[in-house]
Amino acid sequence: MALQDILIPDIGDAENVEVIEVLVAVGDEVRVDEGLIVVESDKASMEVPSPGAGRVESIEVGLGDLVQEGQLIVRLEPAEAQVELESVAPDKSPRQGSSSGSPQGSSQSPPTGSSAPDIERSASTVGDRFEVRVPDIGDAEGVEVIEVAVATGDIVAVDDLLVVVESDKASMEIPSPVAGRVIEVPIVTGAGVSNDTLLVVVETEGHAVDGDSGTSATSREPPDDPVVRPVSEQVAAPPEILKVAEVPEAAGSEAPRTPDKAAAVYAGPAVRRLARELGVDLAHVEGSGTQGRVLKDDVHAFVKKRLTGARTDSDAAGGIPRLPEIDFSRFGEVETHALSRIRARGAANLQRSWLNVPHVTQHDEADVTELEAFRRSLKSVAEARSVKLTPLAFIMRAVLHALKEFPTFNASLADGARAMVIKHYYHLGFAVDTDEGLVVPVVRNADQLGVFELAASIAGLSERARDGKLTIEDLSGGSFSISSLGGIGGTGFTPIVNAPEVAILGISRLVTKPRWNGESFEPRSMLPLSLSYDHRAINGAEAGRFIVRLCQLLGDIRHVLL
Ligand code: CAO
C-alpha cells in the first residue's frame, strides 16, 4: 500500500519555523486530527495534525529543525479504511476538511495569520451593558469553558482575562474588551459553548472603553483592535478558533496573565489531553521543552515520580507548593550545613503532624507556689537519692493523674479518624533538646512511678538522648507528650502534637505574679501551660476541663493521692 506523505501546511507568512515538539514515534497508530508535530515561529506555535488515520512509517523532521511550508513531516501507512494515497498537505483546519480527515480540506483553509478571532461578534454593548460572547470559532464543536476567571461584582480592566475556552485542539483566553464591573456571568466551568454564546456581561465604566482606541463603551461598535488571546500553550487550532496561537514573549520571562496556574502552563493540546487522561495537574509539571514547554515525556515522568513517591519541585504533602530554593549568597555571606539525621527526621515528623492534625492550643497558668515550696523542701532527700528534682517530675505526676480522668487524652485516632484507640498504658514522652536535634524519649508505665523515680527516668533518658544512646524502644510507644521549656524561658508557645498521640502539654518558665486572694495581692509562682490537641479527637470543652483539672492538681499536689 502506498504511503501517505504529510507535509507542513500553509503557515502564512512565517518562514523557517522551528519544530519544538514531535508528538509521535515510528510505529505509532495515529487517528485523524491527531497532532504529529508542533512548530513554532517567534510569534506563534501550531500543532500540525494528521489528515488521515494510519501508522507512522517514518518521521522526516526532528526537534529543533527549521521547516517550511510543503516540507515532508511524516510518512504514514494509511489505515485500510483510508483511500487517499496521494501526497497531501494537512489542512491546518482539520475540522473544516471533513470528518474523514480528507486532505482536500487543505485547499479550503481559511486565510491564516496570527490575528485573533474577530471580536466583532464576540462583544456588543447594550446601553452600559457590554456583552462578551464567544467569538467566531468556526464550526468547532465541543468547545468547553475550562476557566471562569471572574465573578459577579469583580472590577475588570481592558484585557483582563474573563474566560478560557478549550476545544479538543486548542484553547483560547477571552479577555475583557472593556473596563468596568462584571454584572453577569451566565456560564460555569465545564459548560459547552459555541459561537456567540453569552459569557460575561460587563457594566462599562463611563464611556472610555479603551484609552488607545477611544471607542465608547456605549457605542454599538466594539472597541478597535480587540484582542482575543489564545492561551500560549495551546496550538494548532481548528479553523477560526486558533489557526496560530500567540506565544508569550519568551515564555517564563513574563508572569502569566491568567491567575490560574494550570491555564498558564505552556503545553500543547496533545499534552493537555494526556494530562487530563492521567489526572495530572499541569501546573505541577515542569516543562523540559523549549521555553519551558511541557512535553508528553514530562507528564509521564511526573506520574512516574508520583508513583514511586518521589517529590517534584512544585509539590509536597497534600499538593502544597514547596517554598522556592533561594541562593542566599546573593544577599551576603552564608554557610550551609546538612541537617543532622535526627533533625531532618524530626522536621519531617513535625511537618507531617502539622499538616495532618487540626491543632488547637489551650493556655492556662497553674499556681504552683505550694508545689514549689514542697519541691524545695525535698531537696536534701533528692540529693541523698542522687536525683535532681525539677518541676517536671511533679508535672508528670499531675498529668498522669489527669490522663486517667480524661482517657481521650491518652489515645490515638484510627481507621481514618473514624475510631479512637484508648490506651490503658501510660507511656509518657518528653521532648529533649540535644545538639543533634529534638528527640522524644518515653518513660514507660510512668503511672507506676513515684516522683523520684520519674526524676531519675527524666535524667537518665535525657543523658542518653544527649549522648546519642537512645534505643528504638526508648523512642517508641508514647501515649502523651510533654515539652518543657521551663528551664530555658518564655511565657507560652504552641507545641505540635506528637502524632499519632492526640495531645501534648507545653510548659514554660514559672514566674512570680501578684494574685488577688480576695483581700490583697500576694506573690504567687505561676506556671504557664500550653495544651495543644488534635481537635478531631478532643473538643474544646474537654480540653478546657483537662487543663483546669491539671491546674487544680498542680495547685494542690495532694489531690494526686486521692
Ligand atoms: N520554670 C522555672 N524553672 C524551671 C522550670 C520551669 N517550668 N522547669 C525547669 N526549671 C529549672 C530547673 O529547676 C532547673 O533549675 P536548677 O538548675 O536551678 O536546678 C533548670 O530549670 C534546668 O532544668 P532542666 O531543663 O535541666 O531540667 P528539666 O527536668 O526541667 O527538663 C528536659 C529536662 C530534658 C526536658 C530539658 O532539659 C529539655 O531538654 N528541655 C527542652 C525541651 C524542648 O526542647 N522542647 C521544645 C520542643 S518543641 O515542642
Residues whose N, C-alpha, C, O or C-beta is under 5 A from the ligand:
A	BS01	CAO	T390 P391 L392 A431 V432 D433 S462 S483 S484 L485 G486 G487 P495 I496 S508 R509 L510
